[in-house]
Amino acid sequence: MMHGVRGRLRNAIRWVGYILLCGVLLAAMMWILVRAVAADGPEEFKRWGEWAAILAALSGSLGIIIQVWGKRARRVDPPVVDEDRIGRAVADLAGRIRRDWAEEAVRREVTRPAPVLVRWSSTGRPAAARQFVVDDQLGGEWHHFPLSGKTDEPNNDSNDIVAAFRSLPHRQLMVLGKPGAGKTVFAMLLTLGLIRRPAAGEPVPVLLSIHLWDAAELLDDFVACRLAEDYGDVLAAHGDPLAVARRLVEDQRVLPVLDGLDELPADAVAEAMDRLDLFAAAGRPLVVTCRGDEYEEAVARSRVLSRAAVVELASVEVEDAITYLSQPVPDPRWEPVFAHLRAHQDGPLAKALSTPLMVALARSTYQAGSTADPVDLLDVAQTAAGQRAVEARLMADFVPAVYAPRPRRLASDQSQAGVHYHPEKAQRWLTFLARHMSEHGVQDVGWWELSPLIRTVFVTLAGLLVTLMTALLFVPVFGPVFGLAVTAVAGLVTVVVVVQTGGPPQSIHAEETTPRSALSTERARAISRGVGGGALIGVAIGLLLAILLGLGIGYAVLLVAVLGGAYTLATALDHPWGSFLVARFWLGVTGRLPFGLPRFLEDAHRRGVLRQSGARYQFRHLILQEHLAGGASPLTAEPPSVTLAPQQADGHRPKQHQQRVRLCVASVGLAFLGLFVLSTGEWAPNYRSGDRPETIMDVSCGGAGGSPSCVEYVAGYQWPVGPGGRVDTTFTFPNRQRVIQFQGMGGEFRLLPSNDCANAVLRWQISIDGQLWRSGEVHATTGRLDTPRAAPQQAKTVVVSARRVDTEPCAAVLHWDRPTGQYRGVTSGFGPWG
């Protein structure tokens, strides 16, 4: 316990340190941004830009160190070898299993007030050679020396199940039964019986659903992984959960009770039998449940469990069914039904109520306070369908009955009394859930595994997010044509990437073992590590780009907001909790599941419609799931001939696949930076209106080796100005120049040499957005500049005006040499001439 407390304390201290470090770095970045914006000149601005680059490099280096150190710490966590800690882990695990399955038994009305009495005995099917099972060398068949008993209260000192199991030398047992015969209840009662009255040195029974097992995997690995997943919070107090679980399996400290061998894919059962026999041959105890016909087919294709005793559950006898239906107090409504059952013990109604599942459904459907009348079953039994009609009726009435309004005093659970769902809505929601599970070939589902239901919505949201971000960044800078073209490409690439990498995330990494705790843990993880970190990263990137590119305040704020918001939303979409929020909202809007889905699933669990398996939910029986999904639900129906393989989660996807939306956002940011740098520099203004000058072009070449690259650029503008003449020309800048902090205009005004006009004098001025910025005079050989005024932060138009102030009767030519717009920014020198 102290280990867990210390571990949580270390985690808390570490995250507080991360938050403080991020706060300091963010404050420093903001301070540098403010100082850079308020810089007096380009040199000071560049100095602050260099500090910003240093801070960004430091932040990135610290982030890499933290990530590498965290992975190293997780990787080198050694397996637990301390025997005392293993002993404490066994004790804690036993206590947790005892509590969980006791509560589950009450919730399923298995032990409230007593289980349905079901008799069992050694099977007459092909099973195992007697001598291997009972260590007898005289030969003979196993079923000639049978075990027998009945399912009774696990607290009973004469518990037949526990006594029979402990009488087996190898402690290996195969439990067979028809659908709904009570195999899971048998396994549950055996687990509770063994753990409530443990024998010295006896392993802890662990009841696990086997349908998730890939038969190509060793049974040891499957059991260890399920232990770490279902009881990770218990094992974490004693070391790494998976390492502790592996040690428990290796040391035979746990007894696997594997429920549902028949629920594996049909083509995997034979291989599973080989794996089970390999496990059992090492002398390890185990219990397996399976449908009788499926087991017999599997034995015919592979082998029996050579050391396991095989028992089969019998049908529920009429008097035992009546006893169970009379609990907790006799209900007069049942008397006509009981009389019919006693008089027709081989009739359709008696056959329908010959399994614990149907008897339990009947008691839940017609419980005290219900408006349904069990006498209706007599009429249903007289129909042509007979037994199947009764079974179908019980299935159909079960969900509406358990959700029907009842007086508070009759509510089976006080915590349930305040939760009310309309029966029709609950039926619709559960039907949708059952169909989803059946279509994907799974028998349990976690909240994080519902995201495939909104695959199209998820892909659309990811594409819209990147599209909107790209449009906000590129259109104001590069204009609508180029900006929208880049936007379309970015959105399409994002959709393709998300589709090709598997859609929404479908796995969690929480050690919590209940749906509520897993949701809480993943929500906290998404907010602290994901959304919080994503916002910080996005804002930091935006600030850095704003400083490096010398953006104006308005566009810098837009850039920071867009990158921060986009990275935050991308982080949420890349996280199971974020995709669950999307699924929860969309499925709620479309009416397929309720908005309060976690609460609804918890309530369905309390009502006995669902059962809990670790952090996932299952329907109380596969037959109920099949019925709600519209498949073959009556017990006498043929089982499906093909079982779909369980859907694979994305826990083993490459790391980049789990961060694809963030990678798309980051790629757009890098593309923006690259295109901005390539298109930003000391660019000549473009002629818009007024007296059109003659444009003088030149070529600049550079590069290494024999293949230099050349760029054509505007070398100058020229105006002929006659005696007493005047010129006025308006220039403009591309969109991308309008978002950068404007510093002024570059270039030099001079008169072209002329022998005929050597005494010409021109007065010129430059106005930016209607305000005079700079003026001066030029002579044939000299020039004079007036005191310049402050340049505005943005420049949309530049007006060049010039007039002759001399009296010479000649035409002079005014030349504006290398006209350029100059901008604040570290990258302002990346123009074609550097």
C-alpha positions in Angstrom: 0.0 0.0 0.0 2.8 2.4 0.9 4.4 1.7 -2.5 1.2 2.9 -4.2 1.0 6.0 -2.0 4.6 6.9 -2.7 4.1 6.3 -6.4 1.1 8.6 -6.5 3.0 11.2 -4.5 5.9 11.0 -7.0 3.5 11.4 -9.9 1.9 14.4 -8.3 5.2 16.1 -7.6 6.4 15.4 -11.2 3.3 16.9 -12.7 3.4 19.9 -10.5 7.0 20.4 -11.7 5.9 20.0 -15.3 3.2 22.6 -14.8 5.6 25.1 -13.1 8.2 24.5 -15.8 5.7 25.1 -18.6 4.4 28.2 -16.8 7.9 29.7 -16.6 8.7 28.9 -20.3 5.4 30.4 -21.4 5.9 33.6 -19.3 9.4 34.0 -20.7 8.1 33.6 -24.2 5.4 36.2 -23.6 7.9 38.6 -22.2 10.2 38.2 -25.2 7.2 38.7 -27.5 6.3 42.0 -25.8 9.9 43.2 -25.8 10.3 42.3 -29.5 7.1 44.1 -30.5 8.2 47.2 -28.6 11.8 47.2 -30.0 13.1 50.5 -31.3 14.9 49.2 -34.3 15.7 46.2 -36.4 18.8 45.3 -34.5 17.0 45.2 -31.2 14.2 43.2 -32.7 16.6 40.7 -34.2 18.3 40.3 -30.8 15.0 39.4 -29.1 14.3 37.1 -32.0 17.5 35.3 -31.3 16.5 35.0 -27.6 13.2 33.5 -28.8 15.0 30.9 -30.9 17.3 30.0 -27.9 14.2 29.6 -25.6 12.5 27.5 -28.2 15.5 25.2 -28.6 15.8 24.9 -24.8 12.0 24.0 -24.5 12.3 21.4 -27.3 15.4 19.9 -25.7 13.7 19.7 -22.3 10.7 18.1 -23.8 12.8 15.4 -25.6 14.7 14.7 -22.3 11.5 14.4 -20.3 10.0 12.0 -22.9 13.1 9.9 -23.2 13.6 9.7 -19.4 9.9 8.8 -18.9 10.1 6.0 -21.4 13.4 4.8 -19.9 11.9 4.7 -16.4 9.0 2.7 -17.6 11.2 0.4 -19.6 13.6 -0.4 -16.8 11.0 -1.1 -14.2 12.2 -4.5 -13.0 9.9 -7.5 -12.5 8.8 -8.0 -8.9 10.9 -10.7 -7.1 10.1 -9.9 -3.5 8.2 -12.9 -2.1 6.6 -10.8 0.7 5.2 -8.4 -1.8 3.9 -11.3 -3.9 2.2 -12.7 -0.8 0.6 -9.3 -0.1 -0.5 -9.1 -3.7 -2.2 -12.5 -3.5 -4.0 -11.4 -0.3 -5.2 -8.1 -1.8 -6.2 -9.8 -5.1 -8.3 -12.4 -3.2 -10.0 -9.7 -1.2 -10.8 -7.7 -4.3 -12.2 -10.8 -6.2 -14.3 -11.8 -3.2 -15.9 -8.4 -3.0 -16.4 -8.0 -6.7 -18.0 -11.3 -7.4 -20.1 -11.2 -4.3 -21.6 -7.9 -5.4 -22.0 -9.3 -9.0 -23.7 -12.4 -7.7 -26.2 -10.3 -5.8 -26.7 -7.9 -8.8 -27.5 -10.9 -11.0 -29.8 -12.3 -8.4 -27.7 -15.4 -8.2 -27.4 -15.3 -4.4 -30.4 -13.1 -3.7 -31.8 -15.0 -1.8 -30.3 -18.3 -3.3 -29.2 -19.6 -6.6 -31.4 -21.7 -8.9 -30.8 -25.3 -7.9 -29.1 -27.0 -10.8 -27.9 -30.6 -10.6 -24.7 -31.7 -12.3 -22.8 -34.9 -12.7 -20.1 -36.5 -14.7 -20.9 -36.3 -18.4 -21.5 -39.3 -20.6 -19.8 -37.6 -23.5 -16.3 -38.5 -24.6 -14.2 -36.9 -21.9 -11.0 -38.3 -20.4 -9.4 -41.6 -19.4 -10.4 -42.4 -15.9 -6.9 -43.2 -14.7 -5.5 -39.8 -15.6 -8.4 -38.0 -13.8 -8.5 -40.0 -10.6 -5.0 -41.5 -10.5 -6.4 -45.0 -10.8 -4.5 -47.7 -12.7 -7.4 -50.2 -13.1 -8.6 -48.6 -16.3 -12.2 -48.0 -17.1 -14.1 -45.0 -18.3 -14.4 -41.8 -16.4 -18.2 -41.7 -16.4 -18.3 -45.0 -14.6 -16.9 -43.3 -11.5 -19.0 -40.1 -11.5 -19.0 -36.9 -9.5 -22.3 -35.4 -8.8 -23.8 -32.5 -6.9 -26.0 -29.4 -7.1 -25.4 -25.7 -7.2 -26.0 -24.3 -3.8 -25.2 -21.2 -1.7 -21.4 -20.6 -1.7 -21.5 -19.9 2.0 -22.8 -23.4 2.6 -20.2 -25.5 4.4 -21.3 -28.6 2.4 -20.9 -26.9 -0.9 -21.0 -29.7 -3.5 -19.1 -27.7 -6.2 -16.1 -26.8 -3.9 -16.0 -30.3 -2.4 -16.0 -32.0 -5.7 -13.3 -29.8 -7.2 -11.0 -30.2 -4.2 -11.4 -34.0 -4.5 -9.7 -33.9 -7.9 -6.0 -34.7 -7.6 -5.1 -32.3 -10.5 -7.7 -29.7 -9.8 -8.7 -29.5 -13.4 -12.4 -29.4 -14.4 -14.4 -28.9 -17.6 -18.0 -27.8 -17.1 -20.4 -28.4 -19.9 -24.0 -27.3 -20.5 -26.5 -26.2 -23.1 -27.1 -22.5 -23.7 -28.4 -20.8 -20.7 -27.8 -23.9 -18.5 -25.9 -21.9 -15.8 -22.3 -22.5 -16.7 -21.3 -19.0 -15.8 -23.2 -19.2 -12.5 -21.5 -22.5 -11.8 -18.1 -20.8 -12.3 -19.1 -17.9 -10.2 -20.3 -20.1 -7.3 -17.1 -22.2 -7.5 -15.0 -19.0 -7.4 -16.9 -17.6 -4.4 -16.9 -20.9 -2.6 -13.1 -21.4 -3.0 -12.2 -17.9 -2.1 -14.6 -17.6 0.9 -13.2 -20.8 2.5 -9.6 -21.0 1.2 -7.5 -24.0 1.9 -3.8 -23.7 2.9 -1.6 -23.1 -0.2 -4.6 -23.0 -2.6 -4.3 -20.6 -5.5 -6.7 -17.7 -5.8 -9.5 -18.4 -8.3 -9.8 -15.7 -11.0 -12.9 -15.9 -13.2 -12.2 -14.6 -16.7 -14.2 -14.5 -19.9 -12.2 -16.4 -22.5 -13.8 -15.0 -25.6 -11.1 -12.3 -26.0 -8.3 -14.9 -26.1 -6.3 -15.3 -29.3 -5.6 -19.0 -29.3 -2.2 -18.4 -30.9 -1.2 -16.7 -27.7 0.0 -18.8 -24.7 -2.6 -19.2 -22.0 -0.1 -17.9 -19.4 0.2 -14.6 -21.3 -3.5 -14.2 -21.8 -4.2 -14.8 -18.1 -1.5 -12.4 -17.0 -2.6 -9.7 -19.3 -6.3 -10.0 -18.2 -5.1 -9.9 -14.6 -3.2 -6.7 -15.2 -6.1 -5.2 -17.1 -9.0 -6.3 -14.7 -7.1 -5.9 -11.4 -4.4 -3.4 -12.4 -5.2 -1.0 -9.6 -4.8 -3.8 -7.0 -1.5 -5.1 -8.4 -0.1 -1.6 -9.0 0.3 -1.3 -5.2 2.9 -4.1 -5.3 4.9 -3.2 -8.5 4.3 -3.1 -12.2 0.9 -4.7 -12.7 1.9 -6.9 -15.7 5.1 -8.0 -14.0 3.2 -8.9 -10.8 0.5 -10.7 -12.8 3.1 -12.8 -14.7 4.8 -13.7 -11.5 1.4 -14.9 -10.0 0.8 -17.0 -13.1 4.3 -18.5 -13.1 4.2 -19.4 -9.4 0.7 -20.9 -9.8 -0.7 -18.4 -7.3 -3.9 -18.1 -9.3 -6.5 -20.6 -10.5 -7.8 -19.6 -14.0 -11.6 -20.1 -14.2 -12.2 -19.6 -17.9 -15.7 -19.0 -19.0 -17.0 -19.5 -22.5 -14.7 -21.7 -24.6 -17.5 -22.0 -27.1 -17.5 -18.2 -27.6 -14.2 -18.3 -29.4 -14.3 -18.3 -33.2 -15.2 -21.8 -34.5 -11.9 -22.2 -36.3 -9.9 -21.4 -33.2 -11.5 -23.8 -30.7 -9.3 -26.8 -31.8 -6.1 -24.8 -31.3 -7.4 -23.4 -28.0 -7.9 -27.0 -26.8 -4.3 -27.8 -27.6 -3.2 -24.7 -25.7 -5.4 -25.6 -22.7 -4.1 -29.2 -22.7 -0.5 -27.9 -22.8 -1.3 -25.6 -19.8 -2.9 -28.5 -17.9 -0.2 -31.0 -18.8 2.2 -29.0 -16.6 0.0 -29.8 -13.6 -1.6 -26.4 -13.3 -5.1 -26.2 -12.0 -7.8 -24.7 -14.2 -11.6 -24.7 -14.8 -13.2 -24.2 -18.2 -16.8 -23.9 -19.2 -18.2 -24.7 -22.7 -21.4 -25.7 -24.4 -21.7 -29.4 -24.6 -22.1 -29.8 -28.3 -19.3 -27.4 -29.2 -17.0 -29.2 -26.8 -17.8 -32.6 -28.3 -17.1 -31.2 -31.8 -13.8 -29.7 -30.6 -12.7 -33.0 -29.0 -13.4 -34.7 -32.3 -11.2 -32.3 -34.1 -8.3 -32.0 -31.6 -8.1 -33.7 -28.2 -9.6 -33.9 -24.7 -8.1 -32.2 -21.7 -6.2 -35.4 -20.6 -6.2 -34.7 -16.8 -9.5 -32.8 -16.5 -12.8 -34.2 -15.0 -15.8 -33.3 -17.1 -19.2 -32.6 -15.6 -22.4 -31.5 -17.3 -25.2 -29.4 -16.0 -28.7 -30.9 -16.0 -32.0 -29.1 -16.7 -33.7 -27.3 -13.9 -36.4 -29.5 -12.5 -39.9 -28.2 -12.1 -40.0 -28.1 -8.3 -36.6 -26.3 -8.3 -37.9 -23.7 -10.7 -41.0 -23.2 -8.6 -38.9 -22.8 -5.5 -36.8 -20.1 -7.1 -39.8 -18.3 -8.6 -41.4 -18.2 -5.1 -38.5 -16.2 -3.7 -38.2 -14.0 -1.7 -42.0 -14.3 -0.9 -44.7 -16.3 -2.7 -46.6 -14.3 -5.3 -50.3 -15.4 -5.8 -50.0 -14.5 -9.5 -47.8 -17.5 -10.0 -50.1 -20.1 -8.6 -51.9 -21.0 -11.9 -48.5 -21.2 -13.6 -47.1 -23.5 -10.9 -50.2 -25.7 -11.1 -49.7 -26.0 -14.9 -46.0 -26.8 -14.5 -46.7 -29.6 -12.0 -49.4 -31.1 -14.3 -47.4 -30.8 -17.5 -43.8 -31.5 -16.5 -42.8 -32.3 -20.1 -44.9 -29.5 -21.6 -43.6 -26.5 -23.6 -43.7 -24.2 -20.6 -41.7 -26.6 -18.4 -39.2 -27.1 -21.1 -38.8 -23.4 -21.5 -38.2 -22.9 -17.8 -35.7 -25.8 -17.7 -32.6 -23.5 -17.7 -31.5 -21.0 -15.0 -31.4 -18.2 -17.6 -35.1 -18.5 -18.5 -36.1 -19.0 -14.8 -34.1 -15.9 -13.8 -35.6 -13.9 -16.7 -39.1 -15.0 -15.6 -38.6 -13.8 -12.1 -37.1 -10.5 -13.2 -39.9 -9.9 -15.7 -42.8 -10.7 -13.3 -41.3 -9.4 -10.1 -43.4 -7.8 -7.4 -44.8 -4.5 -8.5 -44.7 -5.4 -12.2 -47.8 -4.9 -14.2 -47.0 -7.9 -16.3 -48.9 -11.1 -15.4 -47.1 -14.5 -15.5 -50.4 -16.1 -16.4 -49.9 -14.8 -19.9 -47.2 -17.5 -20.3 -49.9 -20.2 -20.3 -51.5 -18.7 -23.4 -48.1 -18.3 -25.1 -47.2 -22.0 -24.3 -50.3 -23.1 -26.2 -49.2 -21.6 -29.5 -47.7 -23.7 -32.2 -44.2 -22.5 -31.4 -44.6 -23.7 -27.8 -41.3 -23.7 -26.0 -39.6 -21.2 -28.4 -42.5 -18.9 -28.1 -42.2 -18.8 -24.3 -38.5 -18.2 -24.5 -39.0 -15.4 -27.1 -41.7 -13.8 -24.9 -39.4 -13.8 -21.8 -36.6 -12.2 -23.8 -38.9 -9.6 -25.3 -40.5 -8.7 -22.0 -37.3 -8.6 -19.9 -36.0 -5.2 -20.8 -39.4 -3.4 -20.6 -40.1 -5.1 -17.3 -36.9 -4.1 -15.6 -37.3 -0.5 -16.8 -41.0 -0.2 -15.9 -41.7 2.4 -13.2 -42.0 0.9 -9.8 -42.7 2.4 -6.4 -39.5 3.6 -4.7 -40.0 1.1 -1.8 -39.9 -1.7 -4.3 -36.7 -0.6 -6.1 -34.1 -3.3 -5.8 -31.4 -0.8 -5.3 -31.6 2.5 -3.5 -29.0 4.0 -5.8 -31.2 3.0 -8.7 -34.4 4.5 -7.3 -33.7 8.0 -8.5 -32.8 7.0 -12.1 -35.7 6.6 -14.5 -35.5 5.7 -18.2 -38.5 5.2 -20.4 -38.7 1.5 -21.3 -39.1 2.2 -25.0 -36.0 4.4 -25.1 -34.0 1.9 -23.0 -35.0 -0.9 -25.3 -33.9 1.1 -28.4 -30.6 2.1 -26.8 -29.8 -1.5 -25.7 -30.8 -2.8 -29.1 -28.5 -0.5 -30.8 -25.6 -1.4 -28.5 -26.3 -5.2 -29.0 -26.3 -4.8 -32.8 -23.1 -2.9 -32.7 -21.4 -5.6 -30.6 -22.8 -8.4 -32.8 -21.8 -6.7 -36.0 -18.2 -6.5 -34.7 -18.2 -10.0 -33.3 -17.6 -8.9 -29.7 -19.4 -9.8 -26.5 -18.2 -6.9 -24.4 -17.6 -3.2 -25.0 -15.9 -0.4 -23.3 -16.9 3.3 -23.6 -13.7 4.0 -25.6 -14.7 1.3 -28.1 -17.8 3.2 -29.3 -15.8 5.6 -31.5 -16.0 3.3 -34.6 -19.7 4.1 -34.6 -18.8 7.6 -35.6 -15.9 6.9 -37.9 -17.3 9.1 -40.7 -18.0 11.9 -38.3 -14.5 11.6 -36.8 -12.8 11.7 -40.1 -15.0 14.7 -41.2 -14.2 16.6 -38.0 -10.5 16.0 -38.4 -10.6 17.2 -42.0 -12.7 20.2 -41.0 -10.3 21.1 -38.2 -7.2 21.1 -40.5 -9.2 22.8 -43.3 -10.3 25.6 -41.1 -6.9 26.1 -39.6 -5.3 26.1 -43.0 -7.8 28.6 -44.3 -7.3 31.0 -41.4 -3.5 30.9 -41.8 -3.1 30.9 -45.5 -5.9 32.9 -47.0 -5.0 36.2 -45.3 -1.4 35.8 -46.1 -1.3 34.3 -49.6 -4.7 35.4 -51.0 -7.9 33.5 -51.7 -6.8 31.6 -54.7 -3.5 30.1 -53.4 -4.8 29.9 -49.8 -7.9 28.0 -50.7 -6.0 25.6 -52.9 -3.6 24.8 -50.1 -6.6 24.5 -47.8 -8.3 21.9 -50.0 -5.1 19.9 -50.3 -4.5 20.0 -46.5 -8.1 18.8 -45.8 -7.9 16.0 -48.3 -4.6 14.8 -47.1 -5.8 14.8 -43.5 -8.9 12.7 -44.4 -6.8 10.2 -46.3 -4.3 9.9 -43.4 -6.9 9.4 -40.8 -8.8 6.8 -42.9 -5.6 4.9 -43.8 -4.5 4.8 -40.1 -7.7 3.3 -38.7 -10.1 6.0 -37.8 -10.8 7.0 -34.2 -8.6 5.8 -31.3 -10.0 2.7 -29.6 -7.7 1.8 -26.7 -6.9 3.1 -23.3 -3.9 2.7 -21.1 -5.5 3.2 -17.7 -4.8 0.8 -14.9 -8.3 1.4 -13.5 -10.6 -1.7 -13.5 -14.1 -0.2 -13.6 -15.8 1.8 -16.4 -16.2 4.8 -14.2 -12.6 4.9 -12.9 -11.3 4.3 -16.4 -13.3 7.2 -17.8 -12.2 9.4 -14.9 -8.5 8.5 -15.4 -8.6 9.0 -19.1 -10.4 12.3 -18.8 -7.8 13.6 -16.4 -5.0 12.3 -18.6 -6.5 13.9 -21.7 -6.9 17.2 -19.9 -3.6 17.3 -18.1 -1.3 15.7 -20.7 -3.3 16.2 -23.9 -5.5 19.2 -23.9 -3.4 21.2 -21.5 -0.1 20.2 -23.2 -1.6 20.6 -26.6 -2.8 24.2 -25.8 0.6 25.0 -24.4 2.5 23.6 -27.4 0.1 25.3 -29.9 0.4 28.7 -28.2 4.2 28.4 -27.9 4.5 27.5 -31.6 2.3 30.4 -32.5 4.3 32.9 -30.4 7.6 31.7 -31.8 6.3 32.0 -35.4 4.9 35.4 -34.6 8.3 36.6 -33.4 10.4 34.9 -36.1 8.2 36.1 -38.9 7.8 39.6 -37.4 4.0 39.5 -37.6 1.9 42.4 -36.7 0.0 42.3 -33.4 -3.4 41.6 -35.0 -2.2 38.7 -37.1 0.1 37.4 -34.4 -2.9 37.1 -32.0 -4.8 35.2 -34.8 -1.9 32.9 -35.4 -1.5 32.1 -31.7 -5.2 31.5 -31.3 -5.5 29.3 -34.4 -2.5 27.1 -33.6 -3.3 26.9 -29.9 -7.0 26.0 -30.6 -6.2 23.6 -33.5 -3.5 21.7 -31.5 -5.8 21.5 -28.5 -8.7 20.1 -30.6 -6.3 17.8 -32.5 -5.0 16.5 -29.2 -8.5 15.8 -28.0 -9.4 14.0 -31.2 -6.3 11.8 -30.9 -7.3 10.7 -27.4 -9.9 8.0 -26.6 -11.7 10.4 -24.2 -12.0 13.1 -26.9 -13.3 10.7 -29.5 -15.7 9.3 -26.9 -17.0 12.8 -26.4 -17.6 13.2 -30.1 -19.3 9.7 -30.2 -21.4 10.5 -27.1 -22.6 13.7 -28.6 -23.3 12.4 -32.1 -25.0 9.2 -31.0 -27.1 11.3 -28.5 -28.1 13.8 -31.2 -29.2 11.0 -33.5 -31.0 9.2 -30.7 -29.1 5.9 -30.9 -27.7 6.2 -27.4 -28.4 8.6 -24.5 -26.3 11.7 -23.9 -25.6 10.4 -20.4 -24.2 7.1 -21.7 -21.9 6.2 -18.7 -24.7 6.7 -16.3 -27.1 4.6 -18.4 -24.6 1.8 -18.7 -24.1 1.8 -14.9 -27.8 1.8 -14.4 -28.3 -1.1 -16.8 -25.6 -3.0 -14.8 -27.4 -2.4 -11.6 -30.7 -3.6 -13.1 -29.1 -6.8 -14.2 -29.3 -6.2 -17.9 -25.5 -5.8 -18.3 -22.7 -7.4 -16.4 -19.3 -5.9 -15.8 -16.0 -7.4 -17.0 -13.1 -5.3 -15.9 -13.7 -1.8 -17.4 -16.0 -3.2 -20.1 -19.7 -4.2 -20.1 -21.3 -7.4 -21.4 -25.0 -8.4 -21.7 -26.0 -10.7 -18.9 -26.0 -13.5 -21.4 -25.0 -13.9 -25.0 -28.5 -15.1 -25.8 -29.9 -11.8 -24.6 -27.5 -9.9 -26.8 -28.4 -12.0 -29.8 -32.1 -11.5 -29.2 -31.7 -7.7 -28.9 -29.5 -7.7 -32.0 -32.3 -9.5 -33.9 -30.4 -12.8 -34.2 -31.3 -16.3 -33.1 -32.2 -15.8 -29.4 -34.4 -18.7 -28.3 -32.4 -21.5 -26.6 -33.7 -24.1 -29.1 -32.5 -22.1 -32.1 -29.4 -23.1 -34.0 -26.3 -21.1 -32.9 -24.6 -19.0 -35.5 -22.3 -21.1 -37.7 -19.7 -18.4 -38.0 -18.3 -16.2 -35.2 -16.7 -13.0 -36.2 -13.2 -12.3 -34.9 -13.1 -9.8 -32.2 -12.4 -6.3 -33.3 -8.8 -5.3 -32.8 -8.1 -2.2 -30.7 -5.4 0.3 -31.6 -3.2 -0.2 -28.6 -0.4 -1.6 -30.8 -0.6 1.0 -33.5 2.6 2.8 -34.3 3.0 5.9 -32.2 2.5 8.3 -35.2 -0.9 6.6 -35.9 -2.0 7.6 -32.4 -1.0 11.2 -33.1 -2.1 11.6 -36.7 -4.4 14.6 -36.3 -1.7 16.4 -34.3 0.8 15.5 -37.0 -1.4 17.0 -39.6 -1.8 20.2 -37.7 1.9 20.4 -37.1 2.6 19.7 -40.8 0.3 22.6 -41.8 2.2 24.8 -39.4 5.6 23.8 -40.9 4.2 24.3 -44.4 3.0 27.8 -43.4 6.4 28.6 -42.0 8.3 27.3 -45.0 6.1 29.1 -47.6 6.1 32.3 -45.5 9.8 32.3 -45.3 10.2 31.6 -49.0 7.7 34.4 -49.9 8.8 37.0 -47.4 11.7 39.4 -47.7 12.5 42.7 -49.2 10.1 42.5 -52.1 9.4 45.3 -54.5 5.9 46.9 -54.4 3.5 46.3 -57.2 2.2 49.0 -59.5 -1.5 49.6 -59.0 -2.5 53.0 -60.5 -1.3 56.5 -61.5 1.6 57.4 -63.7 3.0 54.0 -64.8 6.8 53.9 -64.4 9.1 51.9 -66.5 10.1 48.7 -64.7 13.8 47.8 -64.7 14.4 44.1 -64.2 17.7 42.3 -63.3 18.8 38.8 -62.6 20.5 37.5 -59.4 22.4 34.2 -59.6 23.9 32.0 -56.9 24.5 28.4 -55.9 27.4 26.0 -55.8 28.9 23.8 -58.5 27.9 23.9 -62.1 24.2 24.5 -61.7 23.6 28.0 -60.2 20.1 29.1 -59.6 18.9 32.5 -60.9 16.1 34.8 -59.8 14.7 37.7 -61.7 13.8 40.7 -59.6 12.7 44.4 -59.9 15.9 46.5 -59.9 14.1 49.8 -60.1 11.4 52.1 -61.4 11.9 55.1 -63.8 9.7 58.1 -64.5 10.3 60.8 -67.2 9.4 64.2 -65.7 9.2 67.2 -68.1 9.7 70.9 -67.2 7.4 71.8 -64.3 6.0 68.3 -64.4 4.7 66.0 -61.7 4.2 62.3 -61.3 2.0 60.4 -58.8 2.1 56.6 -58.7 0.3 54.2 -56.3 1.9 50.9 -55.4 0.6 48.0 -53.3 2.0 44.9 -51.6 0.9 41.3 -51.7 -1.4 40.0 -48.9 1.4 38.2 -47.2 3.3 41.5 -46.7 0.3 43.0 -44.9 0.5 40.7 -41.9 4.1 41.5 -41.2 5.3 44.5 -39.1 6.2 47.2 -41.6 9.4 49.1 -41.0 9.7 51.3 -44.1 10.7 51.5 -47.7 14.2 50.8 -49.1 15.9 52.1 -52.2 17.4 55.3 -53.3 16.0 58.2 -55.5 18.4 59.7 -58.1 18.4 61.4 -61.4 19.8 59.6 -64.4 22.8 61.4 -65.8 22.0 63.7 -68.7 24.1 66.4 -70.3 21.0 68.2 -71.5 19.4 68.3 -68.1 22.3 68.5 -65.6 20.6 71.2 -63.5 17.3 69.5 -62.9 16.0 69.3 -59.4 13.1 67.1 -58.2 11.2 67.1 -54.9 9.9 63.7 -54.0 7.9 62.1 -51.2 6.6 58.8 -50.1 3.2 58.4 -48.4 2.2 55.2 -46.8 -1.6 54.6 -46.4 -2.2 58.3 -46.9 0.4 59.5 -44.4 3.6 61.2 -45.3 6.6 59.0 -44.4 9.7 60.4 -46.1 10.7 63.1 -48.5 13.7 64.7 -50.0 15.3 66.4 -53.1 17.5 64.9 -55.8 19.9 66.8 -58.0 22.0 65.5 -60.9 24.9 64.7 -58.6 23.6 65.0 -55.0 20.5 64.4 -52.9 19.0 65.5 -49.6 16.8 63.6 -47.2 14.3 65.2 -44.8 13.8 63.9 -41.3 11.7 60.7 -41.7 8.5 60.1 -39.8 7.5 56.9 -38.0 6.3 54.2 -40.3 3.0 52.5 -39.6 3.0 48.8 -38.5 1.1 47.8 -41.7 1.4 49.0 -45.2 -1.3 48.5 -47.8 -0.5 51.2 -50.3 2.6 53.3 -51.0 2.2 56.5 -53.1 5.3 58.0 -54.7 5.0 61.6 -55.8 7.7 63.8 -57.5 7.7 67.3 -59.1 10.2 69.5 -60.9 11.2 72.5 -58.8 13.7 73.8 -61.4 13.1 75.9 -64.5 15.2 74.0 -67.0 13.4 73.3 -70.3 14.5 69.6 -70.4 13.1 66.2 -69.5 14.7 64.6 -66.5 14.4 60.9 -65.6 13.8 60.0 -61.9 15.1 56.6 -61.0 14.0 54.7 -57.8 16.8 52.2 -57.3 16.0 48.8 -55.8 12.6 49.7 -54.3 11.7 47.4 -51.4 9.4 47.1 -48.5 11.3 46.5 -45.3 9.8 44.5 -42.5 10.7 43.6 -38.9 11.5 39.9 -38.5 14.3 37.5 -38.3 13.4 36.1 -41.7 13.2 39.5 -43.4 16.5 38.9 -45.1 15.4 35.8 -47.0 14.4 37.6 -50.1 15.8 36.7 -53.5 18.9 38.9 -53.0 19.3 38.0 -49.3 
